[in-house]
Amino acid sequence: MDIALARHWVQAIAVAMDEHQDRLTQLDSAIGDADHGANMHRGFNAVLATQVSYRPDSVSQLLVKVGSTLISSVGGASGPLYGTAFRAAGKALPGTDPDAAELLAALRAGLDAVRELGAAAPGDKTMVDAFLPALDAFEEELRAGGDLAAAAARAARAAEDGARATVPLQARKGRASYLGPRSIGHQDPGATSTALVFGALATAAAAR
């Protein structure tokens, strides 16, 4: 991944958050504060605004900037969680253009940071339920000899499956956990937006 591809990824995320803002809001209305769609839309539009004049020397610097912008511009839990993920991933990358395996390792560092911050585990009905299977699928594709585009596409499908799999779960973390059994039957908005992030990576990688 080079800087141009990383920028394309960020742009694709912003487009996805714009297109799915209402859906994310509806999902969050059922089990949260009804602000996830607006927060993600605002955050990645702020990211795009900073990228206009920002000239990073590496993908690492670019992703750290994305994370810092999300933390400073998004309220609720999504800003700190997504911001932490991007910052941690960026800091884990080498100063040169990372290959697919290095990107995977960095994204795992991002997931680890999210889990540490939110104390969430698989099955808690959070973004982790889409993030973890996406990375596992990414790794499986690389081991099978696939390139970045193939790995990203497989990760995106796994993230979507993971998000859908949150429907029958009872939330154990976040605002939704206050609902107890009433959280069952609703798809988690954070897992859904995570699937959009991986879908955007697949879109960007396929366009190369």
SVG drawing of the C-alpha trace seen along z (x, -y; Angstrom):
<svg xmlns="http://www.w3.org/2000/svg" viewBox="-36 -23 47 44">
<polyline fill="none" stroke="black" stroke-width="0.4" points="0.0,0.0 1.3,-3.4 0.1,-6.9 -2.1,-7.1 -3.9,-3.9 -4.3,-4.9 -5.8,-8.2 -8.2,-6.3 -9.2,-4.1 -10.0,-7.1 -12.0,-8.7 -13.9,-5.5 -14.7,-5.3 -16.0,-8.8 -18.2,-8.0 -19.5,-4.8 -20.3,-6.7 -22.2,-9.3 -24.2,-6.7 -25.0,-4.7 -25.5,-7.5 -29.3,-7.0 -28.9,-3.2 -26.3,-3.6 -28.6,-6.0 -31.5,-3.6 -29.5,-0.8 -28.2,-3.0 -31.7,-4.3 -32.8,-0.8 -30.0,-0.1 -28.0,-3.2 -28.1,-7.0 -29.1,-7.4 -25.9,-9.4 -23.6,-6.8 -24.4,-7.7 -24.0,-11.4 -20.7,-10.8 -19.1,-8.6 -20.2,-11.0 -18.8,-14.0 -15.6,-12.3 -14.6,-11.1 -15.6,-14.4 -13.3,-16.0 -10.6,-13.5 -11.1,-14.5 -10.8,-18.1 -7.5,-17.6 -6.1,-15.5 -6.5,-18.4 -3.4,-20.1 -1.7,-17.3 1.4,-15.9 2.6,-12.8 5.9,-11.2 4.4,-7.7 1.2,-5.6 2.1,-5.4 1.9,-9.2 -1.3,-9.4 -3.1,-6.8 -2.0,-8.4 -3.4,-11.7 -6.7,-10.0 -6.9,-8.6 -6.0,-11.9 -8.6,-13.7 -11.3,-11.2 -10.5,-11.5 -10.7,-15.3 -13.8,-15.6 -16.2,-12.8 -18.2,-12.5 -19.5,-9.5 -17.6,-6.2 -17.0,-6.0 -14.4,-8.8 -12.1,-7.4 -12.5,-3.8 -12.0,-4.4 -9.4,-7.1 -7.4,-4.7 -7.7,-1.9 -6.2,-4.1 -3.6,-5.7 -2.4,-2.3 -2.4,-0.9 -0.4,-3.8 2.2,-3.6 2.7,0.1 3.5,-0.4 7.0,-0.8 8.2,-4.1 8.3,-2.6 5.2,-1.5 3.9,1.6 3.2,4.8 0.0,6.7 1.4,8.7 2.7,5.5 -0.7,3.9 -2.4,6.9 -0.1,6.7 -0.8,3.0 -4.6,3.6 -4.2,6.3 -2.5,3.7 -5.4,1.4 -7.8,4.1 -5.8,4.8 -5.9,1.1 -9.7,1.1 -10.1,4.1 -7.9,2.6 -9.8,-0.7 -13.3,0.8 -12.6,4.1 -14.7,5.8 -14.4,9.5 -15.9,11.4 -19.5,12.0 -20.1,8.8 -22.0,7.2 -19.5,4.5 -17.3,3.5 -14.9,6.3 -17.4,8.9 -16.7,7.5 -13.1,6.4 -11.7,9.8 -13.2,12.0 -12.2,9.5 -8.6,9.8 -8.7,13.5 -10.1,13.7 -7.4,11.3 -4.7,13.5 -6.2,16.7 -6.3,15.2 -2.6,14.1 -1.6,17.5 -3.4,19.0 -1.3,16.8 -3.8,14.0 -2.7,10.4 -3.9,7.3 -7.0,6.9 -8.1,10.5 -7.4,10.3 -9.3,7.0 -12.2,8.4 -12.3,11.5 -12.0,9.4 -14.9,7.2 -17.1,10.2 -16.1,11.6 -16.8,8.2 -20.3,8.1 -21.0,11.6 -19.7,10.7 -21.9,7.6 -25.0,9.7 -24.0,12.2 -24.5,9.6 -28.3,9.6 -29.0,12.6 -26.4,11.5 -27.1,9.7 -24.9,6.6 -22.4,6.8 -20.6,3.6 -21.5,0.0 -24.8,-1.8 -26.6,1.2 -25.7,3.3 -28.1,1.2 -31.0,2.8 -30.1,6.3 -32.2,8.9 -33.9,6.1 -30.7,5.6 -31.2,9.1 -32.6,8.9 -30.8,5.8 -27.6,5.5 -24.8,3.6 -24.1,0.2 -20.4,0.3 -19.9,3.7 -21.8,2.4 -19.6,-0.7 -16.6,1.5 -17.8,3.6 -18.1,0.4 -14.4,-0.4 -13.3,2.9 -15.6,2.7 -13.9,-0.6 -10.5,1.0 -11.7,3.6 -13.0,1.0 -9.7,-1.0 -7.5,2.1 -9.6,3.4 -9.3,0.0 -5.5,0.2"/>
</svg>
